[in-house]
Amino acid sequence: MSAKGFVGEFKEFVSRGNVMDLAVGVIIGGAFQGIVSSLCDDVITPFIQLIIGKATGKTSIEDMTAVLNVGGINFGNFISAIINFFIMAIIIFCIVKAVNKLTEIGKKPVEEEVTTKECPFCFSEISIKATKCPHCTAQLEVEEDKKIKIEK
């Protein structure tokens, strides 16, 4: 395989958007993993520590912390992880929006061929090739400049 072919294939791969979708998924997944880890480490584990501490007869937080070697409940860390997630999501959204705008700049709008027209008598949508309206049965005549005449 030549280097030019490889580069061309890589450009095509990148331009299809697969890389961008994959990158967004990995980054958002990593940020969400931070929320889950913080929830477990900073909120759930200290509650478990509290339950075990009560079961072992420890009454103070310091005694319970010594039993499990875990710190207190850190709601600040958990809230920080949530804020971090939302900031990452906003930044990724802005980057994806900018990339999508850049990719659409180079694209030319696709003009679709007209395949239907409106019957001037009953205003139903009919085929552009029709010479008689299937709805109102009006006879249509197509002129060379594609204007429609009605004959009853």
N, C-alpha and C positions, 0 to 999 in steps of 0.2 A: 504494500500500500504506500502510495507516495505521500509526502508531507502535505502537499497541496490538497489532496483528497481528504486527508485526516482533518485538516483545518476547516475545509469546506463542510464536512460532515459535522464537526463540532459546532460551527456557526449555525447550521440548520437545527441541531439539537437545542442549542441555547435559545434560538429565536422562536421555537415552538412553545416555550413557556414551561417546559418540564422542569428545568433547573430552578426557575423562580418558585414554582409550586413546592418543589422539594425543599428549597431553602426556607421558605416561609413555614412549612410544617416542622422542620427541625428546630428552628428558632423559637416558634411558639410552644412547641413541645418541651423544649428546654426551660423556657420561662415558667410553664405550667408545672413542670417537675419541681421547680423551686418553691412554688406555692404548696405543693403536696408535702415536700420535705419539711418545710417550715411548720405546716400544720401538725405533722407527726412529731417533730423534734421540739417545737416550742409550745404546743398547746396540749396535744393528746398525751404525750409521755409524762408531763408533769401531773396530769389528772390521774393517770395510772399510778404514778408515784404516790399521790395522795391517798388513793384507795388502798394500796399495799401498806403504806405507812399507818393508816388507821387500823388495818387488819393486824399489824404487828404491835399495835399499842403505842406507837409514836404519836405525840400530840402536836409538836411544833414542826414548822416547815424545815427548820435547820436539822432536826433529828431525822425527818423523812428524807431530806436531801442526802444525808450521810448514809442512809440505808441503801439507796439506789444509785448514789453518786450522780444525780441529775440536778440541774438548776431549777429555779422557779419557772412559773408560766411566763412566757415572753410574748405577750400579745403584740408588742411593738415590732418584733422581728417578723411575725406573721403578717401584720398589716404592711410592713415594708415589702415583703415578698409579693403581696397583692398589688401594691402600687408599682413595683418593678415590672410585673406582668403587664399591667395596663400601659405603662410607658413603652415597653417593647412592642406591644400590639399596635399602638398608635404609630410608632416609628416604622414598623414593617408595613402598615397600611399606606403610609405616605410614600414609602419607597416603591411599593408595588403600583400605586396609582401613577407615580412619575414614570416608571418603566412602561406601563401600559400606554400612557400618553405618548411617550417617545416612539414606541413601536407602531402606533397608529399614524404618526406623522408621515412616515415613508410609504404608507399604503394608499393606493388610489381607490376611490369609491367605485364599487362595481355597479355598472348600470345594467338593470334588468330589462329584458326585452318585454315590451307590452304585448300581452296575450289576450287581454279582454278590453271591451269597450262598453259604454252605457247606451242602451237603447234610448233614442231621444223621445220616444213616445211614452213608454211605460217606465223608463229609468231603471230597468233591470240590467244586471251585468250579464253580458253575452260574449261569445268568442269574437275575436277581432276579425275572423274569417267569415262570420255569419252574414248571410244575405237576407235572412228572414228571422225575426225575433221569435224564439220558441215560447215566449210568455204571452205576448200580445198578438202574435202572427203578423206584425207589420212588415211589409216588404222593405228591405233596406238595400240601398244601392251604394256601393263603394266607388267613389270617384278616384281618379288617378292620384290626386293629392291627399287621398285618404280622408276626405270629408264625407260625412254620412248624409244621404238624402232619404226622406221618407216618402213612400208612395203608398197610398191606401187604396 
